[in-house]
């Protein structure tokens, strides 16, 4: 799948930096794979700042690729990314994505589109490229509205309502990555910016249990999967849906507790909802 993307992007005239940036892969890795595929090495074209008033984010580009390759209808992709169909087709051609058989294309709800996983896993930190693209001249940087088309500041993650990000964040947390390392992975893989305190907050709200005696700053893909699987198996981790806040949280067979309502519902900020539930319960008993 990634080889098809590389081939298409090279055919569309994209350079190594563009492939590295949008696919989240190291430039040397990109060059080595291109050579292994027997393709001509693309020219070293440097990415430029966009002139568009509505630039594309890293996540939007990757989401477009994933949905296009998964045969999602253009109208559905446009609705998901809040763009016009002509904009989707224009970016599709720019990326070198091939024309699809209309008989295999299907419309999907926006909520389902947003859950479509990427057919590859980005592993390269694009922040250095972003920093270069944001610099207009020594000592001066461009504003947020002028930033690179793939600048990820506008990537949002609503906790408990984005299954792909929730699960990936959870795996990284269960694997014992410390907050700075976990934040870095979320930036690399999704373009989501998180502070260390934001990571800790989300770990708490998802009710993830971490062994603080066995934390690490080192990321290794296979090791993360192994550590996470062992931790989740030991705890008996089950991802459940909070009936009151309509979002996901982790429940553990080894610990027990409420299976249907997350702890956050009982916090001070949700007192109004607690009162409404109490009232509804009382009316039901009358």
C-alpha positions in Angstrom: 0.0 0.0 0.0 2.8 2.5 0.9 4.7 1.5 -2.2 1.6 2.5 -4.3 1.6 5.8 -2.5 5.3 6.4 -3.1 5.0 5.5 -6.8 1.9 7.7 -7.3 3.4 10.7 -5.6 6.7 10.4 -7.5 4.7 10.1 -10.7 2.9 13.3 -9.8 6.2 15.1 -9.4 6.5 15.2 -5.6 9.9 15.2 -4.1 11.5 13.1 -1.3 10.7 15.8 1.3 7.0 15.8 0.4 6.9 12.0 0.6 8.7 12.1 4.0 6.4 14.8 5.3 3.0 13.6 4.2 3.6 9.9 4.8 5.6 10.5 8.0 8.6 8.4 6.9 12.3 9.1 7.2 13.9 10.5 4.0 16.6 7.9 3.9 14.0 5.2 4.3 12.0 6.7 1.4 15.1 6.9 -0.8 16.1 3.3 0.0 12.6 2.0 -0.8 12.4 3.9 -4.0 15.7 2.3 -5.0 14.5 -1.1 -4.0 11.4 -0.6 -6.2 13.6 0.2 -9.2 12.1 3.7 -9.5 14.0 6.8 -10.5 15.0 9.0 -7.6 12.8 12.1 -7.6 14.4 15.6 -7.6 15.1 17.2 -4.2 12.2 19.5 -4.3 11.8 21.5 -1.2 8.3 22.1 0.3 7.0 25.7 0.2 4.7 27.6 2.4 1.1 27.6 1.0 -0.6 30.7 -0.3 -4.1 29.3 0.4 -6.3 30.9 3.0 -7.4 27.4 4.0 -4.3 25.2 4.1 -4.4 21.4 4.5 -3.2 19.9 7.7 -1.1 16.7 8.0 -4.0 14.8 9.3 -6.3 16.0 6.5 -3.8 14.9 3.8 -3.4 11.5 5.5 -7.1 11.1 6.0 -7.8 11.9 2.3 -5.3 9.2 1.3 -6.8 6.6 3.6 -10.4 7.3 2.5 -9.5 7.5 -1.2 -7.7 4.1 -1.0 -10.6 2.7 1.0 -12.9 3.6 -1.9 -15.0 6.1 0.0 -17.1 8.4 -2.3 -15.7 11.9 -2.9 -18.8 13.5 -1.5 -18.3 11.7 1.8 -14.6 12.6 1.9 -15.5 16.2 1.2 -18.0 16.2 4.1 -15.5 14.6 6.4 -12.8 17.2 5.6 -15.2 20.1 5.3 -14.0 20.9 1.8 -15.5 21.0 -1.7 -15.5 17.9 -4.0 -13.3 19.9 -6.5 -10.8 20.6 -3.7 -10.7 16.8 -3.0 -10.1 16.0 -6.6 -7.4 18.7 -7.0 -5.5 17.4 -3.9 -6.0 13.8 -5.1 -4.3 14.6 -8.4 -1.5 16.6 -6.6 -0.8 13.5 -4.5 -0.8 11.2 -7.5 -3.7 9.0 -6.2 -5.1 6.9 -9.1 -8.6 7.1 -10.5 -11.0 4.6 -9.0 -13.6 2.3 -10.4 -17.0 4.0 -9.7 -18.7 0.6 -9.1 -16.4 0.0 -6.1 -17.0 3.5 -4.5 -19.4 3.9 -1.7 -20.8 6.7 0.4 -20.2 6.6 4.2 -21.3 8.7 7.2 -18.8 11.3 8.4 -18.5 9.5 11.8 -17.5 6.3 10.1 -15.1 8.1 7.8 -13.3 9.6 10.8 -12.7 6.1 12.2 -11.0 4.8 9.1 -7.4 3.9 10.1 -4.4 4.9 8.0 -3.1 1.9 5.9 0.4 2.6 7.2 1.9 3.9 10.4 3.8 7.2 10.3 7.1 6.9 12.2 9.0 10.1 11.3 8.7 13.4 13.4 7.9 16.1 10.9 8.3 19.0 13.3 11.8 19.9 11.9 10.2 20.4 8.4 7.4 22.4 9.9 9.9 24.7 11.7 11.7 25.3 8.5 8.6 26.1 6.5 7.4 28.5 9.2 10.5 30.5 9.1 10.3 33.4 6.6 13.8 34.8 7.3 16.3 34.7 10.1 14.6 35.8 13.3 11.1 36.0 11.7 8.4 33.3 11.6 5.1 33.2 9.7 1.8 33.4 11.6 -0.5 30.5 12.1 -2.7 31.4 9.1 0.4 31.5 6.8 1.9 28.3 8.1 2.6 25.3 5.9 -0.3 23.5 4.4 0.4 20.5 6.5 1.1 22.4 9.7 -0.7 20.3 12.4 -1.8 22.9 14.9 -5.4 22.6 13.8 -5.6 18.9 14.4 -8.2 18.3 17.1 -8.9 15.2 19.2 -12.1 15.0 21.1 -11.3 12.5 23.8 -13.5 9.4 23.9 -15.0 10.1 20.5 -12.2 9.3 18.1 -11.7 5.6 18.3 -8.4 5.5 16.3 -6.7 8.1 18.5 -8.2 6.8 21.7 -6.9 3.3 21.1 -3.5 4.4 19.9 -3.0 6.7 22.8 -4.2 3.9 25.2 -1.7 1.4 23.7 1.2 3.9 24.2 0.1 4.6 27.7 -0.4 0.9 28.7 3.1 0.3 27.2 4.5 2.7 29.9 5.7 5.5 27.7 6.3 8.6 29.9 4.3 11.7 29.1 6.9 13.5 26.9 7.5 10.4 24.8 3.8 9.7 24.5 3.1 13.3 23.4 5.8 13.0 20.8 4.3 9.9 19.3 0.9 11.5 19.1 2.4 14.4 17.2 4.3 12.2 14.8 1.5 9.8 14.1 -1.5 12.2 14.1 -0.3 15.7 14.2 -1.9 16.2 17.6 -0.1 18.6 20.0 -0.2 17.6 23.6 1.6 19.0 26.7 2.8 16.6 29.3 0.0 17.7 31.6 -2.5 17.1 28.8 -1.2 13.6 28.4 -1.6 13.0 32.1 -5.1 14.4 32.1 -6.2 12.2 29.2 -4.7 9.1 30.8 -6.8 9.9 33.9 -10.0 10.6 32.0 -9.7 7.3 30.0 -9.0 5.6 33.4 -5.8 4.0 32.1 -3.7 2.2 34.7 0.1 2.6 34.4 2.9 1.0 36.4 4.9 4.1 37.3 7.8 1.8 38.4 8.1 0.5 34.8 8.0 3.7 32.7 10.2 4.4 29.7 11.1 7.2 27.3 12.3 4.8 24.6 10.0 4.1 21.7 10.3 0.8 19.8 7.2 -0.2 17.8 7.4 -4.0 18.6 8.3 -3.4 22.2 5.4 -1.0 22.7 2.9 -3.5 21.3 4.3 -6.3 23.5 4.3 -4.2 26.7 0.9 -2.9 26.1 -0.6 -6.4 25.4 1.0 -7.8 28.5 -0.3 -4.9 30.7 -3.8 -5.0 29.2 -4.0 -8.8 29.6 -2.7 -8.6 33.2 -5.3 -6.0 34.1 -8.2 -7.5 32.1 -8.6 -4.2 30.3 -11.9 -3.7 28.4 -12.8 -0.5 26.5 -16.4 0.4 27.5 -18.8 3.3 26.7 -20.0 5.6 29.4 -23.8 5.7 29.3 -23.9 9.2 30.7 -21.1 11.1 28.8 -21.3 9.0 25.7 -17.6 8.4 25.5 -15.2 5.6 25.9 -13.2 4.6 29.1 -11.2 1.6 30.3 -12.6 -0.9 32.8 -10.5 -3.6 34.4 -11.6 -7.1 35.4 -8.8 -7.2 38.0 -10.0 -4.0 39.7 -13.8 -4.0 39.1 -15.9 -0.9 39.6 -18.7 0.7 37.6 -18.9 -0.9 34.1 -21.3 1.6 32.6 -20.3 5.0 33.9 -16.9 6.6 33.9 -15.4 8.4 36.9 -15.5 11.7 35.2 -19.3 11.8 35.3 -19.1 12.0 39.1 -16.7 15.0 39.0 -17.8 18.5 40.1 -18.1 19.8 36.6 -20.9 17.3 35.8 -23.0 18.1 38.8 -25.9 19.3 36.6 -25.9 16.0 34.7 -25.8 14.1 38.0 -28.8 16.1 39.3 -30.7 15.3 36.1 -30.0 11.6 36.4 -31.0 11.6 40.0 -34.3 13.3 39.1 -34.9 10.8 36.3 -34.2 7.9 38.7 -36.6 9.3 41.2 -39.4 9.8 38.7 -38.8 6.2 37.5 -39.3 4.9 41.0 -42.5 7.0 41.6 
